[in-house]
């Protein structure tokens, strides 16, 4: 079923639902819900947390709300390695003021970077006494490495594939499950009206109908598999899609390519998988699954790190598409 057929079916079903009951109301009784989000990053010493609340509007459009739902005055503590770390609140300028015009509020923690495989938990006490809690595991990347180094593409012809592999993180112990989210990215820039803008193009692992037909499918989260291969014809297609039907190929400059490996705990992996299932331009969806591991409310508390390996793209390969090379 193509995208147009899906839209037609969706509209038809909606019309049936409405015709059965003229009193259909997509809104349920409002309930105050608190949301805590904190993702602890293993590759930086600066951590961020946010707390917000649900809100109601007079109509059905949530963007009509202009009051930032951020909750200030909360006490957020992080417990790790027999120590307690306290977040502080701050704010920064908001770039997009379409809905909210006030600065962006957030809580931050400086000079904290988990290094070992240990339990970690968070506790947030709101001004009204509500307590939000969660717990997960951190992991150690001290023994991590990529098996292949100094990759150039293409190494021979454009039909080559690129393979990546990495070692198993056995040093974290048998009880710590680590998930891997791999992606291949092409970094490029485009000159438009004299202005240079930076972009990223993600390379799919294959297309839905095989070959180059159908929507692109990107690499799934992996648990035990410690390698991945990107076929040459898929990489070539991604390079072509950078400019699409734009005849002015000389306005594009390929900066580089890179393989990124996101290393996630089980909570963040579950959230990541749920969002990727639904966040694409080829699906018509009536609802989206809510994943939460926050006790007392909603949200996500997880840990992750990212490792990156740069890839040298051959200049003649880049110029074969009409692009400039860095």
C-alpha positions as CSV (number, residue, x, y, z in Angstrom):
1,X,0.0,0.0,0.0
2,X,1.5,3.3,-1.1
3,X,1.4,6.6,0.8
4,X,-1.6,7.9,-1.1
5,X,-3.6,4.8,-0.4
6,X,-2.8,4.9,3.3
7,X,-4.0,8.5,3.4
8,X,-7.3,7.6,1.6
9,X,-7.9,4.7,3.9
10,X,-7.2,6.9,7.0
11,X,-9.6,9.6,5.9
12,X,-12.3,7.0,5.1
13,X,-12.0,5.4,8.6
14,X,-12.1,8.8,10.2
15,X,-15.3,9.6,8.3
16,X,-16.9,6.3,9.4
17,X,-16.0,7.0,13.0
18,X,-17.5,10.5,12.9
19,X,-20.7,9.4,11.1
20,X,-21.3,6.8,13.8
21,X,-21.3,9.3,16.6
22,X,-21.6,13.1,16.0
23,X,-20.3,13.6,19.6
24,X,-16.9,12.1,19.1
25,X,-14.3,14.0,21.2
26,X,-10.6,13.3,20.7
27,X,-9.9,14.9,24.1
28,X,-10.2,12.9,27.3
29,X,-10.6,14.2,30.9
30,X,-7.6,16.3,31.7
31,X,-5.1,14.8,34.2
32,X,-2.1,16.5,35.6
33,X,1.0,14.5,34.7
34,X,4.7,15.4,35.4
35,X,7.5,14.5,33.0
36,X,11.2,14.0,33.9
37,X,13.8,13.6,31.2
38,X,17.5,13.0,31.8
39,X,19.9,11.2,29.5
40,X,23.3,10.8,31.2
41,X,26.1,11.0,28.5
42,X,29.3,9.1,29.0
43,X,31.3,11.2,26.6
44,X,30.9,14.6,28.3
45,X,31.0,16.0,31.8
46,X,27.9,18.2,31.4
47,X,24.6,16.6,32.1
48,X,21.1,18.1,31.6
49,X,17.6,17.3,33.0
50,X,14.2,18.8,32.4
51,X,10.9,18.6,34.3
52,X,7.6,19.7,32.8
53,X,3.9,19.1,33.2
54,X,0.9,18.3,31.0
55,X,-1.5,21.1,30.1
56,X,-4.9,21.6,28.6
57,X,-6.2,23.9,25.9
58,X,-9.6,25.3,25.1
59,X,-9.5,23.6,21.6
60,X,-7.7,20.7,20.0
61,X,-4.5,22.4,19.0
62,X,-1.8,22.0,21.6
63,X,0.3,24.7,20.0
64,X,-2.2,27.4,21.2
65,X,-0.7,27.1,24.7
66,X,1.8,29.9,25.2
67,X,2.8,29.2,28.8
68,X,6.0,27.2,29.0
69,X,5.2,23.9,31.0
70,X,8.7,23.8,32.5
71,X,8.7,23.3,36.3
72,X,11.2,25.4,38.2
73,X,12.2,25.1,41.8
74,X,12.6,21.3,41.8
75,X,15.3,19.5,43.6
76,X,17.1,16.9,41.4
77,X,19.6,14.5,42.8
78,X,21.8,11.9,41.0
79,X,23.0,8.9,43.0
80,X,26.2,7.2,41.6
81,X,29.1,5.3,43.1
82,X,28.1,6.0,46.7
83,X,27.9,9.8,46.0
84,X,25.1,12.3,45.6
85,X,25.2,14.9,42.8
86,X,22.7,17.9,42.8
87,X,21.5,19.6,39.7
88,X,21.3,23.4,39.4
89,X,18.8,25.3,37.3
90,X,19.6,27.7,34.5
91,X,18.2,29.1,31.2
92,X,19.3,30.0,27.7
93,X,18.0,32.1,24.9
94,X,15.2,30.5,22.8
95,X,15.8,30.5,19.1
96,X,12.3,29.4,18.0
97,X,9.6,31.7,19.6
98,X,6.7,30.4,17.6
99,X,5.0,29.0,20.6
100,X,7.0,30.1,23.7
101,X,8.7,33.4,24.0
102,X,10.4,33.0,27.4
103,X,14.0,31.6,27.7
104,X,14.5,27.8,27.7
105,X,14.8,26.5,31.3
106,X,16.7,23.4,32.2
107,X,18.6,21.8,35.1
108,X,22.3,21.0,34.7
109,X,25.1,19.1,36.4
110,X,28.8,20.0,35.8
111,X,31.9,17.8,36.1
112,X,30.0,14.5,36.1
113,X,31.0,11.8,33.7
114,X,30.3,8.1,34.6
115,X,33.3,5.9,33.9
116,X,32.5,2.5,35.3
117,X,29.8,-0.1,35.0
118,X,27.6,0.8,38.1
119,X,24.0,1.4,39.1
120,X,22.8,5.0,38.7
121,X,19.5,6.6,39.9
122,X,17.8,9.9,39.8
123,X,15.3,11.5,42.2
124,X,13.4,14.7,41.5
125,X,11.3,16.4,44.2
126,X,8.8,19.0,42.9
127,X,7.7,22.1,44.8
128,X,4.3,20.5,45.4
129,X,6.0,17.4,47.0
130,X,5.6,15.1,44.1
131,X,8.6,12.7,43.7
132,X,9.8,11.3,40.4
133,X,12.3,8.5,40.4
134,X,14.2,6.2,38.1
135,X,17.3,3.9,37.9
136,X,19.5,2.3,35.3
137,X,23.1,1.2,34.7
138,X,26.1,3.0,33.4
139,X,28.8,1.2,31.4
140,X,32.5,1.5,30.8
141,X,34.0,2.1,27.3
142,X,37.6,1.9,28.4
143,X,38.1,-1.2,26.3
144,X,36.1,-0.1,23.3
145,X,37.7,0.0,19.8
146,X,36.8,-0.3,16.1
147,X,38.4,-3.2,14.4
148,X,39.0,-1.4,11.1
149,X,40.9,1.9,10.8
150,X,41.7,4.4,8.1
151,X,38.7,3.6,5.8
152,X,38.6,5.1,2.3
153,X,35.6,4.8,0.0
154,X,35.5,3.7,-2.6
155,X,38.6,1.5,-2.2
156,X,38.2,0.2,-5.8
157,X,35.0,0.8,-7.7
158,X,31.7,2.4,-6.7
159,X,30.2,-1.0,-6.2
160,X,32.3,-1.6,-3.1
161,X,30.7,-2.0,0.3
162,X,31.8,-0.5,3.6
163,X,31.9,-2.8,6.7
164,X,32.3,-1.7,10.3
165,X,33.0,-3.9,13.3
166,X,33.8,-3.3,17.0
167,X,34.7,-5.4,20.0
168,X,32.3,-6.8,22.6
169,X,32.3,-4.8,25.9
170,X,32.8,-7.9,28.1
171,X,34.5,-5.7,30.7
172,X,31.1,-4.5,31.9
173,X,30.1,-7.9,33.3
174,X,27.5,-10.4,32.3
175,X,24.5,-8.6,33.8
176,X,24.9,-5.4,31.9
177,X,23.1,-5.4,28.5
178,X,24.5,-2.9,26.0
179,X,22.7,-1.9,22.8
180,X,24.2,-0.4,19.7
181,X,22.6,2.0,17.3
182,X,24.8,2.4,14.2
183,X,24.5,5.0,11.5
184,X,26.5,6.1,8.4
185,X,26.4,9.9,7.8
186,X,27.6,12.1,4.9
187,X,28.4,15.7,6.0
188,X,28.0,18.3,3.2
189,X,27.3,22.0,2.7
190,X,25.2,23.9,0.1
191,X,25.5,27.4,-1.1
192,X,22.1,29.1,-1.5
193,X,21.8,32.8,-2.3
194,X,25.4,33.2,-1.3
195,X,24.9,31.6,2.1
196,X,26.7,28.4,3.1
197,X,24.6,26.0,5.1
198,X,25.7,22.7,6.7
199,X,23.7,19.5,6.3
200,X,23.9,15.8,7.2
201,X,22.7,12.9,5.0
202,X,22.0,9.6,6.7
203,X,22.6,6.5,4.6
204,X,20.0,3.7,4.8
205,X,20.9,0.1,5.2
206,X,18.5,-0.8,2.4
207,X,15.3,0.2,0.7
208,X,11.9,-1.3,1.5
209,X,11.4,-3.1,-1.8
210,X,15.0,-4.1,-2.4
211,X,17.3,-2.4,-4.8
212,X,16.6,1.4,-4.7
213,X,12.8,1.1,-4.6
214,X,10.5,2.2,-1.7
215,X,11.2,4.1,1.5
216,X,14.6,3.9,3.0
217,X,15.2,1.6,6.0
218,X,17.9,2.6,8.5
219,X,20.0,0.3,10.7
220,X,18.0,-1.1,13.7
221,X,19.3,-1.3,17.2
222,X,21.7,-4.3,17.7
223,X,22.5,-6.3,20.8
224,X,24.7,-9.2,20.0
225,X,25.7,-8.3,16.5
226,X,29.0,-6.4,16.5
227,X,29.3,-5.4,12.8
228,X,27.3,-3.9,9.9
229,X,27.7,-3.5,6.2
230,X,26.6,-0.7,3.9
231,X,26.3,-1.7,0.3
232,X,28.0,0.5,-2.3
233,X,24.9,1.0,-4.5
234,X,23.0,2.3,-1.4
235,X,25.8,4.8,-0.6
236,X,25.8,5.9,-4.2
237,X,22.0,6.5,-4.1
238,X,22.4,8.6,-0.9
239,X,25.0,10.7,-2.6
240,X,22.6,11.3,-5.5
241,X,19.8,12.2,-3.1
242,X,21.9,15.0,-1.6
243,X,21.1,17.3,-4.6
244,X,18.0,15.5,-5.8
245,X,16.9,17.1,-9.1
246,X,18.9,20.3,-8.5
247,X,21.0,20.8,-11.7
248,X,23.5,23.1,-9.8
249,X,25.7,20.4,-8.4
250,X,28.6,22.8,-8.1
251,X,26.7,24.5,-5.1
252,X,27.3,21.3,-3.0
253,X,30.5,20.4,-1.2
254,X,31.0,17.0,0.4
255,X,32.9,17.6,3.7
256,X,33.4,14.0,4.9
257,X,31.6,10.8,5.9
258,X,31.5,9.2,9.3
259,X,30.3,6.1,11.0
260,X,28.6,6.8,14.3
261,X,27.9,4.2,16.9
262,X,25.5,5.1,19.7
263,X,26.0,2.8,22.7
264,X,22.8,2.7,24.8
265,X,21.4,1.2,28.0
266,X,18.2,-0.8,27.8
267,X,15.9,2.1,28.7
268,X,17.2,4.5,26.1
269,X,17.3,1.7,23.5
270,X,13.6,0.9,24.1
271,X,12.7,4.6,23.8
272,X,14.9,5.0,20.7
273,X,13.3,2.0,19.0
274,X,9.7,3.2,19.7
275,X,10.3,6.6,18.3
276,X,12.1,5.4,15.2
277,X,9.2,3.1,14.4
278,X,6.8,6.0,14.2
279,X,8.9,9.1,13.3
280,X,9.1,8.8,9.6
281,X,7.5,10.6,6.7
282,X,5.9,7.5,5.2
283,X,3.5,6.6,8.0
284,X,0.0,7.9,8.8
285,X,-0.5,7.3,12.5
286,X,-3.4,7.8,14.9
287,X,-1.3,7.3,18.0
288,X,2.3,6.8,19.1
289,X,3.5,4.5,21.9
290,X,4.5,6.2,25.2
291,X,7.7,4.7,26.7
292,X,8.5,5.7,30.2
293,X,10.7,4.4,33.0
294,X,9.9,7.2,35.5
295,X,8.2,6.2,38.7
296,X,5.5,8.8,39.6
297,X,5.2,10.3,36.2
298,X,6.4,10.0,32.6
299,X,9.7,10.5,30.8
300,X,13.0,8.8,30.2
301,X,16.1,8.2,32.3
302,X,18.9,6.5,30.4
303,X,22.6,6.5,29.6
304,X,24.5,6.5,26.4
305,X,27.8,7.3,24.7
306,X,28.8,7.8,21.0
307,X,31.9,6.7,19.2
308,X,32.7,8.0,15.7
309,X,35.0,6.8,12.9
310,X,35.7,9.2,10.1
311,X,35.7,7.9,6.5
312,X,37.8,9.4,3.7
313,X,35.7,9.8,0.5
314,X,37.8,9.7,-2.7
315,X,37.9,13.1,-4.5
316,X,37.2,11.5,-7.9
317,X,34.2,9.7,-6.4
318,X,32.8,13.0,-5.1
319,X,33.4,14.8,-8.4
320,X,31.6,12.0,-10.3
321,X,28.3,13.3,-8.8
322,X,29.2,16.9,-9.8
323,X,30.0,18.0,-6.2
324,X,33.0,19.8,-4.8
325,X,35.3,18.1,-2.3
326,X,36.6,19.6,0.9
